[in-house]
Amino acid sequence: MAVTITWLGHATFRVDYDGKVMLIDPWVEGNPVCPTRLKSFDRIDLMLITHGHSDHFADAVALAKKHDPLIVCNFEIYQYMAARGLQKFSPMNKGGTVEVDGLRITMTHAFHSSTITDEKGNVIPAGEPAGFVVRFPDGFTLYDAGDTAVFGDMRIIGELYRPSVALLPIGSRFTMDPREAAYATRLLGVKHVIPMHYGTFDLLTGTPEQLRQELHGQEVIVHALKPGDSIESTALR
């Protein structure tokens, strides 16, 4: 199965597979680095949400109402979105796996926080943050760490799921910095990394070049996409 990963900037990814579209952490309209041409969609079949912060969730309700995707998220985010009229969900929690159109999606741990700011400005707890492992029918496996610090159990994720590529935050301050991301790469045992959650704002100071420097001696390829760039799964095996 051909899989195409497109970085829409910050932590939002579009994944095209088998004629379908998966959107991870939908933040496009207010995303200052997302190319205008990629802010609209002909279809969204599947939506994965790691946590409720606005830079990962802001467009989730609007896009879901327009395109009616299956939404995979934790139970608290499911409750929030269901209360706003959405009905198509596969709610889950950490350690669980769901099967969707031949994909196996596992929710993993992440060290971060998670709230949703509602229409009235109220800050609502949104369960715990998470990452996702997505295994495609041909064995290609994507790990999106979500917003997180490095943690030792990333070794377990690597041993259990053998990801082909890891999408890792590197910006620092709110997530891992390049040094922690390099250590995470070693724990995961991956050979390909796509950095994310950097460069969007001045506070996010980590860079792909710093990650490469921290990875010195490891046989890891850092695929530093620019917002709007795509990469095929054939280049990540």
Secondary structure, DSSP 8 states (H G I E B T S, - for coil): --EEEEE-STT-EEEEETTEEEEES---TT-TTS-GGGS--S---EEE-----HHHHTTHHHHHHHH--EEEEEHHHHHHHHTTT---EEEE-TT-EEEETTEEEEEEE--S--EEE-TTS-EEE----EEEEEE-TTS-EEEE--S----TTHHHHHHHH--SEEEEE---SSS--HHHHHHHHHHHT-SEEEEES-SSSTT----HHHHHHHTTTS--EE----TT-EEEGGGG-
